[in-house]
Amino acid sequence: MTTANISSTDILEDSLKGIPRLQTNPARWNGEGWRSFTGALRSQNIEVCEKRHTCLVYATDSGGLACGLPHGVALAGSAELISSILKQAQIHRVPVTVKGGGLTTEGESVAFGGLQLDMRAMNRVLAVDAKNMTVRTQAGIYWHTLGEVLRRDGLDYLSAPLNMTSSVGGTLSVGGIDINSPRLGCSADQAVSLQVVTPTGEIKECSESENPELFERVLLGYGQFGVITEATMRVRKFTPLTMHYFYYGSLREAMEDLQLLVRGDAADYCGILTVLDKAVNLLVAFDSDERERAFFADWRGRLRGHGQLGFALRMAWYYALRPWRIGEALYLLGRKQALEPAFKPEHHLEKNKIVDRTVVFSNSVWKFWGGRRMVIPDLATSAEKFVEAVERGNAVCRKYFPRYTLYCVGIKLSGRRERYELSCIPPDAEGFAYGCEFEPILGGEAYSREYLQAFKNEIYDIGVEMNTSYYRFGGMMKGYIRRVFGNELVDKHLAMKRAADPAMILNPDVIF
Amino acid sequence: MNTADNNGPFNNGAMSGYEKCTGCGVCTLTCPVWHQTRDIMLTVCGRSRVLQSGGTPEDMRESITACVLCGACAAVCPAGVDTVGLTTELRMGLAGAAERRAPRGSFSAGVKASGKLFFPGAAMRRDGELMRRAASLLGADGFALFDDAGISGLAGEMEAGIRPEPEELKNFIRSMSGVTEIAAADGFLHRHLRQWLPDVRVSGLGETLLRKRDIKGALKAGDLYIIETRGYHADHTRLVTFYDRMRLETGCGLNTSLQRAAIPTGAASRQTAGRLDTAEQARWILHKRRPARIVAESVEDLEVFKKIPGGPEAVHILELVPAAAACAKRLTA
């Protein structure tokens, strides 16, 4: 349970300030071969930093619950360098854990020994092809940096996580969901072609026409079948957007309306964000005035959500009759007053349209939901299972935390793809999948690791029971993969992994 | 109020909130050192993580000295870490910092200033013509040119990691007891002047000049306006709106990123050990942009842009004045 008397500003609530974080998980690799491995790399002028304070910087990921220490860190400067590293890693059987933005939440990018390969040194945009509307970029680049470069040409990427420090390569390896995913699909589906360094160190180009098997394995492949070093992706013209909010007192009604909009392609962007179970926000946004007008002509009347004034009056009436719930009412009011200006900052508005919405949203995500521990278990379901999965997950949130936020989106599928097998896309999804993140508001409370992990596991268990999947932050996890997908499918992919990575050194323990 | 007596010149003691760092990396998106090196260890994010892991300033000497203290990271940090204060304090914690003190003028205990002052800064003092222009323009608004060599020297030492002598600081604060407003060209001073002199309004040279209609009116749609980054980021919440309105009114471009942080050249940094290539920063600011003219607030930035081969005409904001006067004459005619 909670230990509220411990300051939330301590290093970790259950450690002592000033004492370095230590590897809490038992070492999965005993260091055998490390010296000969680094010796071989240094003979090729590849620098491996083994300084303790450098390794400690990589001790955890955004989740903040899994802690491990690499034996050393290498900055990935080129595909050739990565190739040399992986070749030596195969020879010396040294695990290599790849890190981009490090926005995993279950320790997927944390090295429990071995080499940590920091991809962020590979973050140059190589070519912008405005004629064919594609960009070629190194894969360690943050989406935000990519967006910054594309904007100089009046362009933008299609869809990316609402998180400025996700890397392109990491995102393509797990999925990547945006509030325009109901129209444009997950980020991985933007990829036109990739340069990949295989676990055995071969540098290969792949696409739907060139090495298609590798292309399908690497996309949504949890980093098991290669390190993505370059990517060619589709881009679009940059547009500011207009946004509208509709307010619901019922989560179920909001979810049903979200699905209505997703199925009907009614908005360019849509998603659900809850403040309380009885204060649910359905946001819709548009890239063009035409789409906005069409929405209000054809769809608005079918939604059960209220405008701001109507909903405020309903809430005022509700709490007037229940004065003992004044604390809840004040929380709601405070949250509204904090969130609204943050989502519409004056310096990001032009002619009442939001400019650089990814910056606006990402800043708000970090400001209001960020922290030393990002506790965001999620579920990805078919359309049919969506409402039940969210309601069950919501009940788990209620059990563990007084305040929490749910964030739900639709994800357009790109037909039947091999890449979807054993991925964040649930096996029974047709046309669209739906995702929901369950995010407790931790506030100043100090929760133990065990408490937070127990919460996450209970959400993940819903996925096992309902035969769904997990998207974005959580991704698929070793402890769940067989229970969710069954032995036959997992063994099929494990055999492919063993063939591609004989020493099983690349991103070990993430799913296999 | 003498805040130096109460809290010291920096947010010392709490080490500027490094423990709040979540490691999100948003600060790196605006960091010029990150932009050029892509090495997390050389960023404030890396420094905070080292501290959280029990590291010492000596463990990150290279990182601490690489920072140009532009403050862009502070403007965007979602956790509100005082990144500039943190790095400055870490510099003061490096062994040997105090030995770097160079001879310079000090403050006279008996001197008293009053009213509105203009601090030209070290770079502008080297350019007599620009300083005269500034003094003349600001003088019309009641600003008196102040001999700020002493405080400039102190700022240089602080940037190098030398903690100010408390007595010297007290003398400076006492000497400013009658001052109501300061326009300071050196943006590094802004945060410290606000701490030391909380009742005094502190503005940058650019902001002060842009309040004049003829100066703002001389900016054109094809101009790329280079904001002095240190002062801008030291008061980002207020100035982001000020400059955004100016951009919309004049149609000029700004050296701002998507996050509305100002992209620095790093030229104002007094750190000779810095690893930042200022020309590369200028080229990144100009990347895919074709401005007709560069208008810079800071003398240091101006010098960098003037050296870019094939670059556009580059002028200081003070040099807009003749154009403004001519424009005004035409309007009158």
Interface residues (C-beta under 8 A of the other chain):
Chain A: T9 D10 I11 K17 G18 I19 P20 R21 K51 H53 T54 L56 V57 A59 T60 S62 L75 G101 G102 D118 R120 A121 M122 N123 G140 Y142 H144 T145 G147 E148 V149 R151 R152 D153 M164 T165 E346 H347 H348 E350 D356 T358 V359 S362 N363 W366 K367 G370 G371 R372
Chain B: E19 K20 T22 G23 C24 G25 V26 T28 L29 R38 D39 I40 M41 G46 R49 V50 Q52 S53 G54 G55 D59 M60 V76 P78 A79 V240 T241 D244 L248 S257 L258 Q259 R260 H287 K288 R289
